[in-house]
Each structure stands twice: as structure tokens, then as C-alpha cells.
Amino acid sequence: MNKLRYQYERIFENKYLEQAKLFGSVSKEVTDGIAGKFNISGSKSIVIKNGVEYDSYKNTKKKDTTEFSIVYTGTLYDTQPVDEFIIGLEKFITKTKPENFKVYFIGIRLKPGKYVSQIEALEQKYSKYIIILDSLPFEEMVQYQVNASLLLMFIIGSQKEGIIGGKTYEYAATRNPILVVQEERTEETPFFQGRDIQCFTFNADEVAEKIESYYNKFQQGISIQTSITDEEIFSISREYQVKLLAEKLNSLVKG
């Protein structure tokens, strides 16, 4: 049925793309793929990336705290490498027995799954460290993200094809480092390649090692915030992406 639906939809994709003055997607890799698939000019494409609500993050101030916190917001999917984080976290806790340490999972119960159950079991086992919160209003969620020491993200596959989820933009705007637990062993990404914004890990041992490294720096009073600038944060905002789209549309009208 899916194959039949795919063929049916392709007829209309081809029809509308042939007539279109402009088509877009979230990465150049995707737009190049569409242009090649339907044999249309890449000059008709525009990349409109995911983005962050700039003002919300700009206006939310980080609070002083002695607590080292890891924060995850949103849904957990059964195909994500969450188990590597769980094992790595337990290794860190067992080895370090940290003080003033918390891991917050916010909104994960909205979509039940096998990892939600595992995190709930982890909360029972390590109630001193693990806290599960229900979904929060956007402003409250942003405050948790901004106050975090480390933000947690799971990636199926990798970012090398240019598909960057909205959560990455939100996290980056906080200036807090992102602990990425990724399935495919590569650090290739179009999102600030080689910077201190994302820290890639691929197995439980690496997860434990990176948490320990950030935790030790925090305990020593060493800043672990990233080097992202105000200008760079604005460049990943939705406002900026809208500006790019408006400029392109204006050029089509004038042309």
C-alpha cells in the first residue's frame, strides 16, 4: 500500500514542482535531492531551516545555582539510542556518587513507550537524581533549558545529511552544551561543525565520560557554556528564516 501511495503522490509532486517558481525544504541536501529526483533546476530551491523563537531565549536569564542539571525536553522514541544514555548515566552515578546533581525529563509521558517506562524505573531507583515532569508551558520549559548545565539529545542516524531537528536550535540558543547520543558514529554536521556547541557520544562509556568531564568542570567553577554568539543565535532564529523567505519571494515578484 505504501509503494502504491508513493507512486500516486509522485505524480502530483512532479506536476506541481514543474509549475512552481520556488520550492523549499530544511536542508540543501534535501532540496538537491528533490531537484535531482524530478529533474528540475536547483536555482528554484530555497533552504528554510528549522529555527528558534529568538526573543523567548534572549529574554530568559540563567539563574545562579550550585546544582548541575541535565535536561531533556520532549518525546522519547523507541528507535532512539536512549539505552546508551541510561547505561552511561548509571555508570557515572555509581562511580562518582555526585552531589547537587539532577536529570530532568520534561514531557516524556505525553507519548508512552519502552524508554518512558525505563526512565520511570530509573526514577524509582535513583529518586535523588532523576526527576520526570509533565509537559510544561513553553515559557517554563525554556527556563529549564536555560538553567541546565547540559542539554540532552538523541539522534537516530546522524546529522551529516543536513536534517537538523528543531530541538537542536532551541538547545543551542541557551548557550548550554548539548550532549548528543547518536546512533551513527560520525561527528559530521552542518550545524556549527567543530565548535563546542554539540558534544557527540556513541556508546555508554562515552556518555559516562562526558558527563563526568562536564560535571567536574562545573564543580571546579569552570564555565562550560558554549562560544555561540548573539549574532549566531539570531542566524538560527525563525525571524531570520522568515526574512530570507520574504526576500526570496520579493525577488520573484519583482522578477
ABEGO torsion letter per residue (X at the ends): XAAAAAAAAAAAAAAAAAABABBBBABAAAAAAAAAAAGBBAAABBBBBBBBBAAAAAABBBBBBABBBBBBBEBBBAABBAAAAAAAAAAAAAAAGBBGBBBBBBGAAABBBAAAAAAAAAAAABAAABBBBBBBBAAAAAAAAAABABBBBBBBEBAAAGBBBAAAAAAAAAGBBBBBBBABBBABBABGBGBAABBBBABAAAAAAAAAAAAAAAAAGBBABBABBAAAAAAABAAAAAAAAAAAAAAAAAX
